[in-house]
Amino acid sequence: MSVRIQTADFDLSTEIAQLRASRPQVGAVASFVGVVRDLNDGSAVTQMELEHYPGMTEKSLQQIVEQAQERWALIDALVIHRIGPLQPLDQIVLVAVAAAHRGEAFAACEFIMDYLKTEAPFWKKEQTPDGARWVDARSTDTAALGKWEKKA
């Protein structure tokens, strides 16, 4: 299980190949790539800057991946999150999960992304024609967590 915070871009095919390398038990890889949009909340976005709290952010992401590992039989997982200034079309995040079966891979990938969007300590600031603004988690992102609550 690997978590990386970086300014540099990543190559999806290289990362997936490394996740699968020498693991014949992998039957499925599910992945999600988040990209900077040029429009948000009705305003043009010319740049997004992501900040984080070093050490705390990596620990938080690792805990999210560990929670997924407790729920599903994962072979491996990878989370890469970029920080710094990003432009529209730039990749922001990669979540990739390897498992024996697709159901586990899909569910774990979605779980990690849902928690990452709401629980990970990142701060996002967009540059718009009206100036800079901080971006909060969407209510739909918070609502998505409800499906992962364990039933008593």
N, C-alpha and C positions, 0 to 999 in steps of 0.2 A: 504494500500500500504506500503510495507516494503522494506528497503534497508539495507543490512548488509555488512560490510567489516570485514573479519576475517582471522586469520591464520589457524584455525581449519577446518577440513574437514566437510562436511555436508552429511546427509543421504537423498537421493532423496525421498524415499517413506514417510519418516516422514514429510518432508517439504511440499509435495503435500497433505498429509492427513490434516495437519494443515491449509493449504490454503482453503481446501474444508469444513472443520469442521463446522457443524451446519449451512450450507448454502444450503438449498434445491433448491435455484434458480440457482445454478451453473449447467450448462448443458455441459460445456466443460472446460478442462484444457489443455493448450498447454505448453510444457516446452522444454528447451534447456539446455544441460549440455556440457560445454566445458572442454576438457581434454588435458593435456600436451602430445604432441607428442614426439617421440624419434628421429625424423628427421625433419629438416626445412631448406629450401633453399639449399638442397643437402648436408647438414652436420648433423652428429649425434648430438643429444642434450642430455646431461647427466643431466642437471638441468636447471630450469628456475626460476629466482627470480623476483617477482613482487613488485614494490614499488608504493606508492601513497602519496598524500598530504592530511593528515588527515583534516577532515572538508570540504575541497574543493571537495574531491572525492565524499563523501556522498551527498553533495548538488547537484553536477552534475548528479549523478545517480537518485536522487529524481526528478530533473527537466526532465530527459528523461522519467521517468515513468509517470510524470504528463502530458507530451506531448501525450503519448500514451492514457492516460485516457481522454484527450480532444478529441481525434480522434475516439475512440471506447468506447462502453458501457461496461466497465470492472467492474467486481464485486470485484476483488482483483488482486494484482500483487506482486511478490516477486523477488528481485534481491539479490543474494549472490555472492560476489566476494572475492576470497582468495588473500592474499598477503603473502610475505615471500618466502623462498625457496621451490620449488616444483619439484618433480621427474616425469619422464615419467609415464603415466597412472594416475597421480593424477588429481582429479577434480579441475578446476580453477573457473568456474562460473556456476551459475544456474539462469536462467530466467524462471519464471513460471507465467502464466496468467490464471485467471479464468474469464469466461464470460458465458452468457446464451447460446451462440451459438459458434460453432467451428470456423467459419470464422473470427469473432472478436478476438477470442483467438489466432488463428494462426497468423493473421496479426499483432496484438499488440506484440506478442512474437518476431516475426521477426524484427519489427520496433525497439524494445528496444535493441535487440542484435546488429543490424546494427549500431545504434547510440553509443552503449556502446563500440564497437570495434574501433570507430574512434574519438569519442568526450570525452570519459571519461578520466580523468587525471591519467592514470596508466603508469608506465615505466617498460618495460620487458627486462631483460638481460638473454641471454642464455649462458650456458657453453657448449663449443664444443671442439673437439680435438685440434682445432687451437686457443683456448683461448675464452675469454668472448666477447660477442657482444650484442649491444643494438638492439632491434627489433622495427621497425617502422610499422605503419599500412600499409597493402597491398593496392595496387591500386584497387584491386577488392573490398576491404572493402569500400573504399572511393566511388567507382562507385555505390555500392549498395545503398548509400544514395539518389541517384538521383530519385529512384522510389517513394520516400516518399515526394518529393517536392510538395507543394500544388500548383495546377494550378490556375492561376489568372483568 
